[in-house]
Amino acid sequence: MDFVIHYRVEDGGEEAALAFARRLFAHFDIAIDSLALIPVADEELDVYLDGQLVHSQSQTGRPPRLVDVFAALGQHT
């Protein structure tokens, strides 16, 4: 699994991204091949799994949750 988390530097985005990355590592551990945190100017907190967007905070109005990743994995082949 390759995760990419885009986060906005302003408004505490880095802390939220780090917290979610910790949750991912706590659950998926060695199944994670890579995890990148990328600061961006125009997105709130978006999570990608193997190149596919699995959660967008700007679209949903809420931070990502592990259930979002589980749902993507159910559709992920």
HTML snippet that shows the backbone in 3Dmol.js (N, CA, C, O; Angstrom):
<script src="https://3Dmol.org/build/3Dmol-min.js"></script>
<div id="view" style="width:600px;height:400px;position:relative"></div>
<script>
const pdb = `
ATOM      1  N   MET A   1       0.833  -1.179   0.000  1.00  0.00           N
ATOM      2  CA  MET A   1       0.000   0.000   0.000  1.00  0.00           C
ATOM      3  C   MET A   1       0.874   1.238   0.000  1.00  0.00           C
ATOM      4  O   MET A   1       1.841   1.346   0.755  1.00  0.00           O
ATOM      5  N   ASP A   2       0.513   2.158  -0.858  1.00  0.00           N
ATOM      6  CA  ASP A   2       1.206   3.446  -0.920  1.00  0.00           C
ATOM      7  C   ASP A   2       0.210   4.543  -0.587  1.00  0.00           C
ATOM      8  O   ASP A   2      -0.777   4.730  -1.297  1.00  0.00           O
ATOM      9  N   PHE A   3       0.468   5.263   0.487  1.00  0.00           N
ATOM     10  CA  PHE A   3      -0.395   6.364   0.903  1.00  0.00           C
ATOM     11  C   PHE A   3       0.274   7.695   0.619  1.00  0.00           C
ATOM     12  O   PHE A   3       1.488   7.843   0.759  1.00  0.00           O
ATOM     13  N   VAL A   4      -0.536   8.656   0.217  1.00  0.00           N
ATOM     14  CA  VAL A   4      -0.096  10.045   0.096  1.00  0.00           C
ATOM     15  C   VAL A   4      -1.141  10.893   0.796  1.00  0.00           C
ATOM     16  O   VAL A   4      -2.339  10.758   0.548  1.00  0.00           O
ATOM     17  N   ILE A   5      -0.677  11.762   1.665  1.00  0.00           N
ATOM     18  CA  ILE A   5      -1.563  12.679   2.376  1.00  0.00           C
ATOM     19  C   ILE A   5      -1.169  14.094   1.989  1.00  0.00           C
ATOM     20  O   ILE A   5      -0.053  14.535   2.266  1.00  0.00           O
ATOM     21  N   HIS A   6      -2.082  14.796   1.354  1.00  0.00           N
ATOM     22  CA  HIS A   6      -1.890  16.215   1.049  1.00  0.00           C
ATOM     23  C   HIS A   6      -2.513  17.003   2.189  1.00  0.00           C
ATOM     24  O   HIS A   6      -3.625  16.701   2.622  1.00  0.00           O
ATOM     25  N   TYR A   7      -1.809  17.998   2.670  1.00  0.00           N
ATOM     26  CA  TYR A   7      -2.361  18.807   3.752  1.00  0.00           C
ATOM     27  C   TYR A   7      -2.007  20.269   3.546  1.00  0.00           C
ATOM     28  O   TYR A   7      -0.975  20.609   2.968  1.00  0.00           O
ATOM     29  N   ARG A   8      -2.893  21.118   4.035  1.00  0.00           N
ATOM     30  CA  ARG A   8      -2.645  22.553   3.970  1.00  0.00           C
ATOM     31  C   ARG A   8      -1.812  22.946   5.179  1.00  0.00           C
ATOM     32  O   ARG A   8      -2.129  22.579   6.310  1.00  0.00           O
ATOM     33  N   VAL A   9      -0.760  23.686   4.934  1.00  0.00           N
ATOM     34  CA  VAL A   9       0.170  24.060   5.986  1.00  0.00           C
ATOM     35  C   VAL A   9      -0.513  24.940   7.031  1.00  0.00           C
ATOM     36  O   VAL A   9      -0.268  24.786   8.228  1.00  0.00           O
ATOM     37  N   GLU A  10      -1.357  25.851   6.589  1.00  0.00           N
ATOM     38  CA  GLU A  10      -2.039  26.740   7.518  1.00  0.00           C
ATOM     39  C   GLU A  10      -3.096  25.973   8.306  1.00  0.00           C
ATOM     40  O   GLU A  10      -3.478  24.864   7.932  1.00  0.00           O
ATOM     41  N   ASP A  11      -3.555  26.560   9.377  1.00  0.00           N
ATOM     42  CA  ASP A  11      -4.674  26.040  10.169  1.00  0.00           C
ATOM     43  C   ASP A  11      -4.393  24.685  10.804  1.00  0.00           C
ATOM     44  O   ASP A  11      -5.322  23.895  10.972  1.00  0.00           O
ATOM     45  N   GLY A  12      -3.165  24.391  11.158  1.00  0.00           N
ATOM     46  CA  GLY A  12      -2.845  23.144  11.842  1.00  0.00           C
ATOM     47  C   GLY A  12      -2.911  21.900  10.980  1.00  0.00           C
ATOM     48  O   GLY A  12      -3.005  20.793  11.511  1.00  0.00           O
ATOM     49  N   GLY A  13      -2.864  22.049   9.673  1.00  0.00           N
ATOM     50  CA  GLY A  13      -2.972  20.911   8.773  1.00  0.00           C
ATOM     51  C   GLY A  13      -1.874  19.876   8.958  1.00  0.00           C
ATOM     52  O   GLY A  13      -2.113  18.678   8.804  1.00  0.00           O
ATOM     53  N   GLU A  14      -0.680  20.331   9.287  1.00  0.00           N
ATOM     54  CA  GLU A  14       0.430  19.397   9.465  1.00  0.00           C
ATOM     55  C   GLU A  14       0.168  18.456  10.643  1.00  0.00           C
ATOM     56  O   GLU A  14       0.414  17.255  10.538  1.00  0.00           O
ATOM     57  N   GLU A  15      -0.322  18.980  11.746  1.00  0.00           N
ATOM     58  CA  GLU A  15      -0.611  18.143  12.915  1.00  0.00           C
ATOM     59  C   GLU A  15      -1.693  17.114  12.608  1.00  0.00           C
ATOM     60  O   GLU A  15      -1.585  15.958  13.019  1.00  0.00           O
ATOM     61  N   ALA A  16      -2.730  17.521  11.892  1.00  0.00           N
ATOM     62  CA  ALA A  16      -3.801  16.596  11.520  1.00  0.00           C
ATOM     63  C   ALA A  16      -3.280  15.507  10.591  1.00  0.00           C
ATOM     64  O   ALA A  16      -3.650  14.341  10.729  1.00  0.00           O
ATOM     65  N   ALA A  17      -2.426  15.883   9.648  1.00  0.00           N
ATOM     66  CA  ALA A  17      -1.849  14.905   8.719  1.00  0.00           C
ATOM     67  C   ALA A  17      -0.966  13.912   9.461  1.00  0.00           C
ATOM     68  O   ALA A  17      -1.028  12.711   9.198  1.00  0.00           O
ATOM     69  N   LEU A  18      -0.149  14.398  10.381  1.00  0.00           N
ATOM     70  CA  LEU A  18       0.712  13.514  11.165  1.00  0.00           C
ATOM     71  C   LEU A  18      -0.109  12.569  12.038  1.00  0.00           C
ATOM     72  O   LEU A  18       0.223  11.391  12.165  1.00  0.00           O
ATOM     73  N   ALA A  19      -1.165  13.079  12.630  1.00  0.00           N
ATOM     74  CA  ALA A  19      -2.021  12.243  13.478  1.00  0.00           C
ATOM     75  C   ALA A  19      -2.665  11.127  12.660  1.00  0.00           C
ATOM     76  O   ALA A  19      -2.743   9.987  13.118  1.00  0.00           O
ATOM     77  N   PHE A  20      -3.129  11.453  11.446  1.00  0.00           N
ATOM     78  CA  PHE A  20      -3.744  10.422  10.616  1.00  0.00           C
ATOM     79  C   PHE A  20      -2.699   9.415  10.139  1.00  0.00           C
ATOM     80  O   PHE A  20      -2.978   8.218  10.067  1.00  0.00           O
ATOM     81  N   ALA A  21      -1.509   9.891   9.817  1.00  0.00           N
ATOM     82  CA  ALA A  21      -0.430   8.984   9.418  1.00  0.00           C
ATOM     83  C   ALA A  21      -0.110   8.006  10.550  1.00  0.00           C
ATOM     84  O   ALA A  21       0.127   6.825  10.298  1.00  0.00           O
ATOM     85  N   ARG A  22      -0.104   8.488  11.791  1.00  0.00           N
ATOM     86  CA  ARG A  22       0.135   7.598  12.931  1.00  0.00           C
ATOM     87  C   ARG A  22      -0.945   6.532  13.029  1.00  0.00           C
ATOM     88  O   ARG A  22      -0.645   5.371  13.309  1.00  0.00           O
ATOM     89  N   ARG A  23      -2.203   6.913  12.800  1.00  0.00           N
ATOM     90  CA  ARG A  23      -3.298   5.930  12.839  1.00  0.00           C
ATOM     91  C   ARG A  23      -3.129   4.888  11.735  1.00  0.00           C
ATOM     92  O   ARG A  23      -3.370   3.700  11.950  1.00  0.00           O
ATOM     93  N   LEU A  24      -2.711   5.342  10.553  1.00  0.00           N
ATOM     94  CA  LEU A  24      -2.486   4.400   9.463  1.00  0.00           C
ATOM     95  C   LEU A  24      -1.388   3.399   9.829  1.00  0.00           C
ATOM     96  O   LEU A  24      -1.549   2.194   9.634  1.00  0.00           O
ATOM     97  N   PHE A  25      -0.282   3.901  10.354  1.00  0.00           N
ATOM     98  CA  PHE A  25       0.815   3.006  10.738  1.00  0.00           C
ATOM     99  C   PHE A  25       0.404   2.076  11.872  1.00  0.00           C
ATOM    100  O   PHE A  25       0.800   0.910  11.886  1.00  0.00           O
ATOM    101  N   ALA A  26      -0.375   2.568  12.814  1.00  0.00           N
ATOM    102  CA  ALA A  26      -0.810   1.732  13.932  1.00  0.00           C
ATOM    103  C   ALA A  26      -1.677   0.577  13.445  1.00  0.00           C
ATOM    104  O   ALA A  26      -1.631  -0.516  14.011  1.00  0.00           O
ATOM    105  N   HIS A  27      -2.456   0.809  12.413  1.00  0.00           N
ATOM    106  CA  HIS A  27      -3.353  -0.240  11.937  1.00  0.00           C
ATOM    107  C   HIS A  27      -2.720  -1.129  10.859  1.00  0.00           C
ATOM    108  O   HIS A  27      -2.816  -2.354  10.929  1.00  0.00           O
ATOM    109  N   PHE A  28      -2.075  -0.512   9.867  1.00  0.00           N
ATOM    110  CA  PHE A  28      -1.590  -1.271   8.721  1.00  0.00           C
ATOM    111  C   PHE A  28      -0.129  -1.697   8.826  1.00  0.00           C
ATOM    112  O   PHE A  28       0.282  -2.644   8.154  1.00  0.00           O
ATOM    113  N   ASP A  29       0.649  -1.029   9.639  1.00  0.00           N
ATOM    114  CA  ASP A  29       2.025  -1.374   9.951  1.00  0.00           C
ATOM    115  C   ASP A  29       2.833  -1.765   8.712  1.00  0.00           C
ATOM    116  O   ASP A  29       3.016  -0.937   7.819  1.00  0.00           O
ATOM    117  N   ILE A  30       3.319  -2.999   8.639  1.00  0.00           N
ATOM    118  CA  ILE A  30       4.239  -3.382   7.564  1.00  0.00           C
ATOM    119  C   ILE A  30       3.558  -3.566   6.208  1.00  0.00           C
ATOM    120  O   ILE A  30       4.241  -3.774   5.205  1.00  0.00           O
ATOM    121  N   ALA A  31       2.238  -3.494   6.158  1.00  0.00           N
ATOM    122  CA  ALA A  31       1.551  -3.553   4.865  1.00  0.00           C
ATOM    123  C   ALA A  31       1.742  -2.250   4.087  1.00  0.00           C
ATOM    124  O   ALA A  31       1.482  -2.200   2.885  1.00  0.00           O
ATOM    125  N   ILE A  32       2.194  -1.204   4.767  1.00  0.00           N
ATOM    126  CA  ILE A  32       2.437   0.086   4.112  1.00  0.00           C
ATOM    127  C   ILE A  32       3.803   0.048   3.443  1.00  0.00           C
ATOM    128  O   ILE A  32       4.829  -0.124   4.103  1.00  0.00           O
ATOM    129  N   ASP A  33       3.801   0.210   2.125  1.00  0.00           N
ATOM    130  CA  ASP A  33       5.061   0.282   1.377  1.00  0.00           C
ATOM    131  C   ASP A  33       5.664   1.676   1.453  1.00  0.00           C
ATOM    132  O   ASP A  33       6.878   1.838   1.570  1.00  0.00           O
ATOM    133  N   SER A  34       4.791   2.683   1.382  1.00  0.00           N
ATOM    134  CA  SER A  34       5.260   4.060   1.491  1.00  0.00           C
ATOM    135  C   SER A  34       4.131   4.947   1.983  1.00  0.00           C
ATOM    136  O   SER A  34       2.951   4.657   1.784  1.00  0.00           O
ATOM    137  N   LEU A  35       4.523   6.036   2.631  1.00  0.00           N
ATOM    138  CA  LEU A  35       3.565   7.031   3.093  1.00  0.00           C
ATOM    139  C   LEU A  35       4.242   8.382   2.966  1.00  0.00           C
ATOM    140  O   LEU A  35       5.293   8.619   3.562  1.00  0.00           O
ATOM    141  N   ALA A  36       3.635   9.268   2.187  1.00  0.00           N
ATOM    142  CA  ALA A  36       4.208  10.597   1.969  1.00  0.00           C
ATOM    143  C   ALA A  36       3.252  11.657   2.483  1.00  0.00           C
ATOM    144  O   ALA A  36       2.044  11.580   2.257  1.00  0.00           O
ATOM    145  N   LEU A  37       3.794  12.638   3.172  1.00  0.00           N
ATOM    146  CA  LEU A  37       3.042  13.808   3.601  1.00  0.00           C
ATOM    147  C   LEU A  37       3.494  14.971   2.733  1.00  0.00           C
ATOM    148  O   LEU A  37       4.673  15.325   2.720  1.00  0.00           O
ATOM    149  N   ILE A  38       2.553  15.560   2.011  1.00  0.00           N
ATOM    150  CA  ILE A  38       2.902  16.609   1.059  1.00  0.00           C
ATOM    151  C   ILE A  38       2.132  17.889   1.386  1.00  0.00           C
ATOM    152  O   ILE A  38       0.904  17.907   1.310  1.00  0.00           O
ATOM    153  N   PRO A  39       2.846  18.961   1.748  1.00  0.00           N
ATOM    154  CA  PRO A  39       2.166  20.229   2.001  1.00  0.00           C
ATOM    155  C   PRO A  39       1.719  20.851   0.676  1.00  0.00           C
ATOM    156  O   PRO A  39       2.474  20.882  -0.295  1.00  0.00           O
ATOM    157  N   VAL A  40       0.490  21.341   0.655  1.00  0.00           N
ATOM    158  CA  VAL A  40      -0.056  21.990  -0.540  1.00  0.00           C
ATOM    159  C   VAL A  40      -0.767  23.271  -0.131  1.00  0.00           C
ATOM    160  O   VAL A  40      -1.083  23.473   1.041  1.00  0.00           O
ATOM    161  N   ALA A  41      -1.009  24.114  -1.089  1.00  0.00           N
ATOM    162  CA  ALA A  41      -1.622  25.400  -0.783  1.00  0.00           C
ATOM    163  C   ALA A  41      -3.139  25.391  -0.906  1.00  0.00           C
ATOM    164  O   ALA A  41      -3.813  26.205  -0.275  1.00  0.00           O
ATOM    165  N   ASP A  42      -3.690  24.478  -1.712  1.00  0.00           N
ATOM    166  CA  ASP A  42      -5.093  24.626  -2.063  1.00  0.00           C
ATOM    167  C   ASP A  42      -6.010  23.486  -1.619  1.00  0.00           C
ATOM    168  O   ASP A  42      -7.173  23.455  -2.022  1.00  0.00           O
ATOM    169  N   GLU A  43      -5.533  22.562  -0.814  1.00  0.00           N
ATOM    170  CA  GLU A  43      -6.365  21.453  -0.355  1.00  0.00           C
ATOM    171  C   GLU A  43      -6.321  21.419   1.161  1.00  0.00           C
ATOM    172  O   GLU A  43      -5.347  21.870   1.763  1.00  0.00           O
ATOM    173  N   GLU A  44      -7.368  20.888   1.786  1.00  0.00           N
ATOM    174  CA  GLU A  44      -7.372  20.815   3.241  1.00  0.00           C
ATOM    175  C   GLU A  44      -6.634  19.582   3.721  1.00  0.00           C
ATOM    176  O   GLU A  44      -5.537  19.696   4.267  1.00  0.00           O
ATOM    177  N   LEU A  45      -7.211  18.411   3.529  1.00  0.00           N
ATOM    178  CA  LEU A  45      -6.573  17.167   3.939  1.00  0.00           C
ATOM    179  C   LEU A  45      -7.127  16.067   3.049  1.00  0.00           C
ATOM    180  O   LEU A  45      -8.251  15.603   3.242  1.00  0.00           O
ATOM    181  N   ASP A  46      -6.335  15.657   2.079  1.00  0.00           N
ATOM    182  CA  ASP A  46      -6.746  14.627   1.124  1.00  0.00           C
ATOM    183  C   ASP A  46      -5.855  13.409   1.295  1.00  0.00           C
ATOM    184  O   ASP A  46      -4.648  13.528   1.506  1.00  0.00           O
ATOM    185  N   VAL A  47      -6.467  12.236   1.202  1.00  0.00           N
ATOM    186  CA  VAL A  47      -5.739  10.988   1.378  1.00  0.00           C
ATOM    187  C   VAL A  47      -5.880  10.158   0.105  1.00  0.00           C
ATOM    188  O   VAL A  47      -6.981   9.939  -0.399  1.00  0.00           O
ATOM    189  N   TYR A  48      -4.744   9.710  -0.395  1.00  0.00           N
ATOM    190  CA  TYR A  48      -4.695   8.870  -1.590  1.00  0.00           C
ATOM    191  C   TYR A  48      -4.139   7.509  -1.212  1.00  0.00           C
ATOM    192  O   TYR A  48      -3.224   7.403  -0.396  1.00  0.00           O
ATOM    193  N   LEU A  49      -4.699   6.473  -1.810  1.00  0.00           N
ATOM    194  CA  LEU A  49      -4.212   5.117  -1.639  1.00  0.00           C
ATOM    195  C   LEU A  49      -3.896   4.566  -3.018  1.00  0.00           C
ATOM    196  O   LEU A  49      -4.782   4.455  -3.866  1.00  0.00           O
ATOM    197  N   ASP A  50      -2.656   4.227  -3.240  1.00  0.00           N
ATOM    198  CA  ASP A  50      -2.203   3.707  -4.532  1.00  0.00           C
ATOM    199  C   ASP A  50      -2.660   4.599  -5.694  1.00  0.00           C
ATOM    200  O   ASP A  50      -3.100   4.113  -6.735  1.00  0.00           O
ATOM    201  N   GLY A  51      -2.543   5.915  -5.486  1.00  0.00           N
ATOM    202  CA  GLY A  51      -2.852   6.878  -6.528  1.00  0.00           C
ATOM    203  C   GLY A  51      -4.311   7.273  -6.655  1.00  0.00           C
ATOM    204  O   GLY A  51      -4.638   8.140  -7.465  1.00  0.00           O
ATOM    205  N   GLN A  52      -5.201   6.663  -5.876  1.00  0.00           N
ATOM    206  CA  GLN A  52      -6.625   6.982  -5.951  1.00  0.00           C
ATOM    207  C   GLN A  52      -7.045   7.772  -4.718  1.00  0.00           C
ATOM    208  O   GLN A  52      -6.686   7.419  -3.594  1.00  0.00           O
ATOM    209  N   LEU A  53      -7.803   8.835  -4.931  1.00  0.00           N
ATOM    210  CA  LEU A  53      -8.314   9.638  -3.830  1.00  0.00           C
ATOM    211  C   LEU A  53      -9.305   8.812  -3.024  1.00  0.00           C
ATOM    212  O   LEU A  53     -10.290   8.319  -3.574  1.00  0.00           O
ATOM    213  N   VAL A  54      -9.058   8.654  -1.723  1.00  0.00           N
ATOM    214  CA  VAL A  54      -9.980   7.901  -0.875  1.00  0.00           C
ATOM    215  C   VAL A  54     -10.727   8.797   0.104  1.00  0.00           C
ATOM    216  O   VAL A  54     -11.738   8.389   0.676  1.00  0.00           O
ATOM    217  N   HIS A  55     -10.232  10.022   0.298  1.00  0.00           N
ATOM    218  CA  HIS A  55     -10.942  10.973   1.154  1.00  0.00           C
ATOM    219  C   HIS A  55     -10.472  12.386   0.847  1.00  0.00           C
ATOM    220  O   HIS A  55      -9.281  12.636   0.663  1.00  0.00           O
ATOM    221  N   SER A  56     -11.430  13.302   0.795  1.00  0.00           N
ATOM    222  CA  SER A  56     -11.133  14.717   0.631  1.00  0.00           C
ATOM    223  C   SER A  56     -11.911  15.494   1.679  1.00  0.00           C
ATOM    224  O   SER A  56     -13.142  15.491   1.679  1.00  0.00           O
ATOM    225  N   GLN A  57     -11.195  16.155   2.567  1.00  0.00           N
ATOM    226  CA  GLN A  57     -11.857  16.931   3.611  1.00  0.00           C
ATOM    227  C   GLN A  57     -12.637  18.096   3.021  1.00  0.00           C
ATOM    228  O   GLN A  57     -13.694  18.454   3.541  1.00  0.00           O
ATOM    229  N   SER A  58     -12.141  18.688   1.954  1.00  0.00           N
ATOM    230  CA  SER A  58     -12.866  19.807   1.349  1.00  0.00           C
ATOM    231  C   SER A  58     -14.176  19.343   0.718  1.00  0.00           C
ATOM    232  O   SER A  58     -15.121  20.127   0.627  1.00  0.00           O
ATOM    233  N   GLN A  59     -14.253  18.080   0.280  1.00  0.00           N
ATOM    234  CA  GLN A  59     -15.500  17.556  -0.292  1.00  0.00           C
ATOM    235  C   GLN A  59     -16.466  17.073   0.776  1.00  0.00           C
ATOM    236  O   GLN A  59     -17.677  17.239   0.630  1.00  0.00           O
ATOM    237  N   THR A  60     -15.952  16.477   1.849  1.00  0.00           N
ATOM    238  CA  THR A  60     -16.819  15.889   2.874  1.00  0.00           C
ATOM    239  C   THR A  60     -17.072  16.807   4.060  1.00  0.00           C
ATOM    240  O   THR A  60     -18.062  16.645   4.773  1.00  0.00           O
ATOM    241  N   GLY A  61     -16.184  17.767   4.272  1.00  0.00           N
ATOM    242  CA  GLY A  61     -16.330  18.669   5.410  1.00  0.00           C
ATOM    243  C   GLY A  61     -15.843  18.086   6.723  1.00  0.00           C
ATOM    244  O   GLY A  61     -16.068  18.675   7.780  1.00  0.00           O
ATOM    245  N   ARG A  62     -15.183  16.941   6.676  1.00  0.00           N
ATOM    246  CA  ARG A  62     -14.671  16.320   7.898  1.00  0.00           C
ATOM    247  C   ARG A  62     -13.290  15.730   7.631  1.00  0.00           C
ATOM    248  O   ARG A  62     -12.931  15.463   6.484  1.00  0.00           O
ATOM    249  N   PRO A  63     -12.521  15.532   8.696  1.00  0.00           N
ATOM    250  CA  PRO A  63     -11.205  14.911   8.538  1.00  0.00           C
ATOM    251  C   PRO A  63     -11.332  13.452   8.119  1.00  0.00           C
ATOM    252  O   PRO A  63     -12.397  12.855   8.280  1.00  0.00           O
ATOM    253  N   PRO A  64     -10.266  12.871   7.586  1.00  0.00           N
ATOM    254  CA  PRO A  64     -10.306  11.461   7.191  1.00  0.00           C
ATOM    255  C   PRO A  64     -10.389  10.547   8.410  1.00  0.00           C
ATOM    256  O   PRO A  64      -9.948  10.897   9.505  1.00  0.00           O
ATOM    257  N   ARG A  65     -10.966   9.369   8.188  1.00  0.00           N
ATOM    258  CA  ARG A  65     -11.055   8.339   9.222  1.00  0.00           C
ATOM    259  C   ARG A  65     -10.564   7.027   8.615  1.00  0.00           C
ATOM    260  O   ARG A  65     -10.533   6.874   7.394  1.00  0.00           O
ATOM    261  N   LEU A  66     -10.189   6.101   9.459  1.00  0.00           N
ATOM    262  CA  LEU A  66      -9.741   4.804   8.962  1.00  0.00           C
ATOM    263  C   LEU A  66     -10.834   4.112   8.159  1.00  0.00           C
ATOM    264  O   LEU A  66     -10.533   3.386   7.212  1.00  0.00           O
ATOM    265  N   VAL A  67     -12.098   4.325   8.520  1.00  0.00           N
ATOM    266  CA  VAL A  67     -13.194   3.697   7.784  1.00  0.00           C
ATOM    267  C   VAL A  67     -13.182   4.118   6.311  1.00  0.00           C
ATOM    268  O   VAL A  67     -13.609   3.347   5.452  1.00  0.00           O
ATOM    269  N   ASP A  68     -12.706   5.316   6.009  1.00  0.00           N
ATOM    270  CA  ASP A  68     -12.592   5.760   4.618  1.00  0.00           C
ATOM    271  C   ASP A  68     -11.595   4.883   3.863  1.00  0.00           C
ATOM    272  O   ASP A  68     -11.820   4.530   2.705  1.00  0.00           O
ATOM    273  N   VAL A  69     -10.505   4.538   4.518  1.00  0.00           N
ATOM    274  CA  VAL A  69      -9.495   3.676   3.910  1.00  0.00           C
ATOM    275  C   VAL A  69     -10.046   2.258   3.756  1.00  0.00           C
ATOM    276  O   VAL A  69      -9.854   1.621   2.721  1.00  0.00           O
ATOM    277  N   PHE A  70     -10.727   1.770   4.788  1.00  0.00           N
ATOM    278  CA  PHE A  70     -11.326   0.428   4.708  1.00  0.00           C
ATOM    279  C   PHE A  70     -12.299   0.348   3.549  1.00  0.00           C
ATOM    280  O   PHE A  70     -12.322  -0.649   2.827  1.00  0.00           O
ATOM    281  N   ALA A  71     -13.108   1.390   3.359  1.00  0.00           N
ATOM    282  CA  ALA A  71     -14.068   1.398   2.243  1.00  0.00           C
ATOM    283  C   ALA A  71     -13.337   1.354   0.917  1.00  0.00           C
ATOM    284  O   ALA A  71     -13.755   0.652  -0.004  1.00  0.00           O
ATOM    285  N   ALA A  72     -12.248   2.102   0.813  1.00  0.00           N
ATOM    286  CA  ALA A  72     -11.468   2.094  -0.428  1.00  0.00           C
ATOM    287  C   ALA A  72     -10.836   0.724  -0.665  1.00  0.00           C
ATOM    288  O   ALA A  72     -10.754   0.264  -1.804  1.00  0.00           O
ATOM    289  N   LEU A  73     -10.394   0.081   0.397  1.00  0.00           N
ATOM    290  CA  LEU A  73      -9.775  -1.234   0.253  1.00  0.00           C
ATOM    291  C   LEU A  73     -10.801  -2.269  -0.202  1.00  0.00           C
ATOM    292  O   LEU A  73     -10.456  -3.216  -0.909  1.00  0.00           O
ATOM    293  N   GLY A  74     -12.042  -2.096   0.196  1.00  0.00           N
ATOM    294  CA  GLY A  74     -13.082  -2.999  -0.254  1.00  0.00           C
ATOM    295  C   GLY A  74     -13.313  -2.910  -1.755  1.00  0.00           C
ATOM    296  O   GLY A  74     -13.732  -3.880  -2.387  1.00  0.00           O
ATOM    297  N   GLN A  75     -13.035  -1.741  -2.319  1.00  0.00           N
ATOM    298  CA  GLN A  75     -13.199  -1.517  -3.752  1.00  0.00           C
ATOM    299  C   GLN A  75     -11.874  -1.651  -4.486  1.00  0.00           C
ATOM    300  O   GLN A  75     -11.841  -1.688  -5.716  1.00  0.00           O
ATOM    301  N   HIS A  76     -10.788  -1.722  -3.734  1.00  0.00           N
ATOM    302  CA  HIS A  76      -9.426  -1.700  -4.278  1.00  0.00           C
ATOM    303  C   HIS A  76      -8.998  -3.098  -4.677  1.00  0.00           C
ATOM    304  O   HIS A  76      -9.074  -4.028  -3.875  1.00  0.00           O
ATOM    305  N   THR A  77      -8.555  -3.249  -5.898  1.00  0.00           N
ATOM    306  CA  THR A  77      -8.091  -4.570  -6.353  1.00  0.00           C
ATOM    307  C   THR A  77      -6.674  -4.488  -6.846  1.00  0.00           C
ATOM    308  O   THR A  77      -6.109  -5.496  -7.270  1.00  0.00           O
TER     309      THR A  77
END
`;
const viewer = $3Dmol.createViewer("view");
viewer.addModel(pdb, "pdb");
viewer.setStyle({}, {cartoon: {color: "spectrum"}});
viewer.zoomTo();
viewer.render();
</script>
